[in-house]
């Protein structure tokens, strides 16, 4: 654990070893949260959308299910048309 001091205007300096470990560079965005009796810093990704990419991916593809359902409906309609023609 390291101790740091605040500067005159409330700024803090994150030690170099921690900046390197967490990839913090000039312009990096950090989120600060109040957690009961202490503060927590979180490094935000450069591209926040990339953080969620793939997070909603399901085991079964809804698109694949819809395509299969549509294929079955079309097949049913075609068979129905064929049966109607045969009975005429």
Secondary structure, 3 states (H helix, E strand, C coil): CCCCCCCCCCCCCCCHHHHHHCCCCCCCCEEEEEECCEEEEEECCCCHHHHHCCCCCCCCCHHHHHHHHHHHHHHHHHHHHHHHHHHC
